[in-house]
Amino acid sequence: MKKDEEAAREYSEMFVVFSDSIEVWLRRIVIVLVIGLCLFQAVLRVPEIRQWLASADKYEGTSIHRKNEP
């Protein structure tokens, strides 16, 4: 019985150490992605660069006429 409790405690400690290291990496990834998103949104505000990155921008404000519509 004591062996099972010891093993469970040891497993819990190992899991905490493992999850702490994964949490650090996940936090770093999220921070990098948020910074990348902010930078990309800032770049999209430059018209010369925006035309290369946003292909649908040229259709904004105009309707698309399809041949099969009545």
C-alpha positions, 0 to 999 in steps of 0.5 A: 500500500505504501509502495503504491502511494509512493509511486503515485506521488513520484508520478505526480512530481514527474508530471508536474516537472514535465507539464511545467516545461511544456507550459514554458514552451507553449507560452513562448509559442503563443507570445511569438504568434501574437507578436507575429500577428501584430507585425503582420497587421502593421505591415498590411497598413502599408499600401505598397506591401498590402497589394502583394499580401492581400489578393482579395483587396482588389475586389473590395467595394465592387460586386462580382458578376457571375455568368450563371446569375439571373 
